[in-house]
Amino acid sequence: MLQQKPGTTRFVAKCQRSVQSASSIKLIPDKMKNRLSLPVISILCITVILFIVTSNTNWHKGHWKSIIEADAKGYYAYLPAVFIYHDLNLGFFDSIENGKYYNRCMFYDYRTGAHGKTINKYYCGTALAQLPFFLVAHAIAHLTGADADGYSKIYPVCISIAAIIYLITGLIYFIAVMKHYNLSPWTVVFTLFATVFGTNLFYYTVGEPALSHIYSFAFITMFFYYSVRYFSTPKPGYITVLGALLGIIILIRPVNGLIIFIWPFAAGGFRQLRDGLATAFKHTIHLSSALFLCVAIISIQLILYKISTGHFFVYSYGGEGFVFTQPHIADILFSYKKGLFLYTPMYLLAFTGLYFIRKISPFSFYSWLLFFLLITYVFSSWWNWYYGGSFSSRVYVEFLSLFMLLLAVTLQNIRKKAIKYVYITLIGLFIIICQVQTYQYRYYYIHWENMTKEKYWDVFMRVDKLIK
């Protein structure tokens, strides 16, 4: 069965043998320094690269005005609404969006109506994640004499920094997950770079850092890590942590509550899953604390609705919703319009890991595959299955650590050097493709919504068009 430490499974044993054959570093659990040196260096390199890229693309001239755009304006608006204007009915919208900071290309009305009141269409979880950075920006604005209105330059700059910090946080927890599975330092390094630069995670960190996806990525990776830890060593404290994390995950984006269905894979076996759940119900205090924290965090949104409309329960998306009888599964994965595997083939390459997982643990294989099918069915059933303007299928970004774990398993378990070199070459190739297409998307060579087969192949890897 697919399990983590303390190394009582075939999977762990097999990973340890792979480490010994691939590296001279001994993977002794209590000697963290040797194991983490390469991953730590990688994290530092990734951080530097991201700060250089985001500062060059977002902080100069008027580019900072596009850091918070489209849906992100709604996510962010809770912060100035609560802390500056004290107005959850968004009376400041006209003076800000239609007045002081009006930009015809960037204008987006995130307001909607409910019970005769004007409210924010979007959920407040992303704003909660951004809150510390907003407060820093607000303090800097006051200290420097900048406009402390929530929308001057320092605010979006701090939000772009927030995205990088949350990305790094997610990666740190992802490293911890890979450590649990005894993956070698070099496997971790290759996987980290593939994750950041070979997928749309990069774009949603640098290109649209105020959207919810990068924050969801961090919290979902944390949730997966603590799930793995709990089913490996059922400490009651983990139950409370998982409850709080689930609350913030749902508050950011309710559909991401589907992450609880990753528990069978995190457990690694039916017995571990059964025992872990049974242990949770035995520790009623911790289970009650987890439920309380989860509900309390989700209730933040309900309280905001109550203040702004007089009602706790509001569905702010109006006529938008899921059409479960008409899923667009093939479209969301393969279409020229927004196909996940077409625009970010690293996701597809990661599926090779299922081959090795199936050989080691059929339970883990089917658990992961069923989870993927579940989220794909739900995501593709949304009325707007391509989710408006997005690079690749953006709704998978938050679950990226689950995909890239499969990539790491493949890297760890390929025995023949020739095949491993081919696989690493493919990773490098897909990183290049992703970076080129990210650039093309950012500068509208790849249309944000209306791509077709003809349009796609007309610009595919056309670097010559980018340097004109």
N, C-alpha and C positions, 0 to 999 in steps of 0.2 A: 504494500500500500504506500501511497505517496505521503511521506511524513517528514517532519522536521526533527531536530534534536530531541532527545539525547542519542539518536543514532541507532535505533532499534529496528530499522526497516531495511529492506533491500535497496530502496531508492537512495537512502542516505549512504549506505555502504558503497553503492555503485558510484555515487558522486565523489566519495572520498578516494576511490581508486582512480577516478578521472583526474582528480587534483594531483595525485601523486605522479601520474604519468605525464601531466601537462606542465607541471611546475616543480621546482625544487623547494618551494616553500612548504613547510609542514603546517597543516591546518590543525593546530592545537587550540581548542576553544578558549582557553584562558590566556592565550597570547594574542591579544587583539591587535597589537601594534603591527606585527608582520602581515596580518591578513588585511588590515584596513589601509595600509600605506598607499597602495596603488589606487584604491577607490577614493581615498581622501584627496590625493593629487588630482584625480579626474574631476572630482567635485569642484575643486579650486579652479581648475582650467575652464570648466563649463561656466562657472560663475563669472570669471573674468570675461570670457567671450560674450556672454549674454549682456553684461553691463556695457561692454564696448558697442555691441550691435544696437542695443536699445537706446543708448545715449546718442549715437550717431543718427539713428533713424527717427527718434521720437522727441528729443529734447531741444532740437535746434529750430530756429526760425519759427514758423507757425505750426510745425508738426505736432506739437504737444496738444493742440486742439482736437486731434483725431484719436488720442489715447482712449478717451471715454466716448464711445460712439454707439449708435443703434441701441440694441437691447441693454447694453452696458449703462446707458444713461439712466434707465429705469432702476437697475440694480443699485447704482451709486446714489441716486437721488434721495434715498432714505437718510443719508448722512447729513447733507445740508438741511434737509427738511426738519430733522429732529434737533440737530445741534446748533443751527444758525438761524433758521427762519421759524422754527417751532410751528410748523404748518404741514401736517400730513395730507392736507387737501391740495397742496402744491400751488398755492396762490402766487408763488414766486416764479412760476414757469414762464409767464409771458415776459417779465422783465429780464430774465436770464436768457432763455432760449430764443425768444422773439426780439429781444432787445440787445443787451450788453454783449452777449457772446453769439449773436446770430451768425450762422454760416449756412448758406443755402445747401451746400453739399452735405453738411453734417447734421442738418436739422432732423430731429426725430421726436415725435410726440408719444411719450410713454404713458400718458394718462388714459384712464378709462373711467366709466361711470358705474356706480353701484349704490342703490338705495337713495338716489337723488344727490349723491355726493361725488366729487371728483377724487379719485384715488390713483395710486401707482398700480399699474398693471402687473408688475413683476414682484417676485418674492424678495424678502429682506436678508436672506442668508449670506449672500455675497457681500452686502454692505457690512454685516457683522464681522465677516472675515477681514474686510478692509479697514475696519474701525481704528485699530492702532495707528495705521499709516495716515489716515485722515486726521487724527488728532495731532500727530507730529506735523503734518502740513499746516494745520490751522495755527499751531503754536509758532511755526516759522513765519507764517504770513503776518502774524501780529508783531513778532520781533523785528521783522525786516521792513515793515510798513507796506507790504504788498496788500492787495485787496483780499480781505478775509471773508470772501463771499462764497467759498466752496468751489469756485470754478476758475480762479486765476491759475497761472502756470504751475505753481508749486503743488497744487492738489493732484492734477493728473500725473505729474512727475512722480510723486510719492506712490500713486496707485501702480505705476509701471514698476517701481521698485518692489512693491508688495507682491506682484506676480512672480518676480524672480525669487524672492524669499520663499514664497509658497512652493515654487517649483523645487528649489533646493531642499526644502523640508520634505517634500514627497520623495525626492531621490534618496535622501538619507534613510528614510523608512524602507524604501525599496531595497537599498543595500542591506539593511537588516533582514529583510525577507530572504534575499539571496544567501545571506550568511547562514540563515536557518537551514537552508537546503544544502549547505556545504559546497557552494559553488566557488570555484577558484577565483583569486583576485583578477586574473586576466579575463576570465569570463565576465566578471562584474564590470570591468572597464569597458569591454566591447559592447556590453549590453547597455551601459549608461549612455555612451555616445550614440548608439543606435536609437535609443529611446528619445533623446533630446533633439538630435539633429536629423533623424531619419523618419520622423513622424510629424503630424500636425501639432504636437505639443509645443514645438518651437514657435510656430506661428501664433498660437494662443498665449504664449508668454511674452512675445515681442510685438506681434502685429496687433492683437486685440487683448491687451492684458487686463482690461476691466470686465470682460465677460466672466461667466461663472466657472468655466471649465477648468482653469488652472487651480482654482481653490478646491473644486470638487476632486481633482486629481490628488491633491495633497491629503485631504481628509479620507478619501476612499482608500488610498494606499496605507494610511495609518490604521484604518479599520481592518484591512486585510492582515496587516502585520499583527495586530493584537488578537485577531481571530486565530491566526496560526499559533501564536504564543499560547492562547488559552487552551486550544485543543491539544497542544503538546504538553503543557503543564497547567492543568485547570486551577489556576489561582483565582479566588473569588474577586480580587481587586480588578482583574481584567474585565469582569462582567460590567462593573460600573463604568469603566472607561469606554467600553463598547456602546453602552447606552447613550453616553454623552456624544460620542462621535456619530452615532446613527442619527441623533437629533439634529446636529448641525448639517449633516449630509442631506437630510430631508428638507431642512429649512432653506438650504441653498437651491436645491432642485428636487422636488418631491419624488420624481420618477426614479431618482438614484437610490431610493430606499430599497430597490431591487438587490442591492449589494448583500442583503442578508442571505440571499440564495447562493452565495459563494461559500457558505459554511461547510457544506459537504466536501468541497475541494480543499478548503483550509484544514479540515479535520484529517483528511487523507485516508479515511477508512470508515466503514459503517459503525464499527465498534467504538472508535474514537468519537464519532459524531454523537452516538447514543449516550456514551458515558459523559461527554461534555455537557450535553443538554440536561441530563439527569443531575449532574453536579450543580448546574445553575439553579435548578428548581429546589435543590436542597438548601442552598444559601439564600434564603428568602430575603434577608436584609439587603444583600448586594443586588439581588434581582429587583427588589422594590426600588432601590436607589437608582438602578439603571433605567427602569421604566419612568421613574419620577424625572430624572434628568432629561431623558429623551422627550417626554411630553412637555416639560417646562420650556425646553429650548424651542420646540415647535410652536408652543403657545405664544412666543414673542410675536409671530405673525398675526395670530388671532387677536392679541391685545392691540396691535397697530390697527387692525381692521375695526375693532370696537371703538377706538378713539376717533377714527376718521369717518366711520359710517354709522356707528351706534349698534352694529351687529358683529358678532364674533366670526360668523362663517360667511365668507364671500368667495365666489368663484370669479376671479378678475379676468379670465380669458374669454368670457362671453361665449360666442358660438364656436370657438376653437376647442378641439378635443381629439380623442383617439377614435379611430374607426377600425375596430379589431377584426371586422369581417373583410377588410381590404388592406392587408399588409403589403408593403412594397419591399419585400425582402431582397429580391434580385436587384432592384433599383438602388437601394441604400448601400449595397455591397459592391456592385459592378458597373453601375450606369455611368455614362459620360457626363451626366448632369452633376452627380455628386458621389460617385462610387468610392467607398472606403478603400477597397483594394486597388482601384485604378490610380487614385491620386496619392495614396500612401501605401505602396506595396509592402512596406516593412511589416504591416499587420499580417499580411498574407504569408510572408516568409516565416513569421513566428509560428504559424500553425504546424510547421515541421516538428515542433516540440511534442505535439500530441502523439507522434509515432513512438517516441521513446517513452513517454508517460504511459501509453497503453501497454507497452511491453513490461513495464515495471509495476503498474497499478491500474488495472481496468476500472476500479472504482473512481480513482482520480480522473481518469480519461473521460468517463461518462459524466462525471460531476461538472468538469470544466466545459465540456461540449454542450451539455444541457443548459448551463448558465449562459453561454454565448447565444444559443438559440433563443432563450427566453428574452434576453435584453434586445436582441435583434428583432424579434417579433414585436415587442412593445415599441421600440424606437421607430420601426418602419410603419407602425399603425397610426402614428400621429398624422393629423390631417395634412400637415405640410411636412411630408416625410424627409425632405431635403433641408429643412430648418432654415429656409431663407438664405441670406448671405453667409456662406461658410466655406472654409477651405477643407476639402474632403468632407467626411461625415463627422462633424465636430462633436456629436453626442457620445462618441466612443473615447474621447480624450481622457475623461475621468477614470476610465477602466484600463488605462494603458499599461499599468504595472502588471496586470493579469495576463496581458498579451506578451509583454516583453519577458516575463518569467519563462514562457515557453521558448522564446528565442534563446535565453540563457541555458535552458535544459539541452537544447540542440547543440549549442557550442560546447557544452560540457561533455556530451556523450558521443560526439563524432570521433571515431577511432582513427580512420585513415587520414593521414596528413593531407593528401591530395583533395579529398572531399572537404576537409575543414578549410583549406585555402580557398576553394571555390565558394564555400559558404560565406567566409569572411569577405571575399571579393564582392559577392552579391550584397552584403550589408553595406560595403563602401559605395557600390553602384546605386543602391536605393537611397543612401544619404544624399548623393549628388542629385539624383532625380528629385528628391523631396525639396532640397534647397533651391533648385532651379524653379520648380513649380511653385514654391512658396513665394519666390521673388515675382514670378509671373502673376500670381494671384494678387499680390500686394499692389502691383502696378497695372492691373486690369487686363493683362494679356489673357489670363484665365478669368472669365466672367464670374462674378460673385453668385450668379444664379442661373443664367441661361446658356450653359455649355451644351454643345452637341458633338457628335462624332467628328463632323467636319471641322468644327472650331478647335477641337482638342488636338487633332493630328496636324492642323495648320501651325500650331504653336509648340508642339511637343519638342522639348529640348532645343528650341530655336534660340540658342544663346546669342546668335547674331542679331536678333531683334531686340535683345535687351541692352546691347552696347551701342546702339545707334545714337 
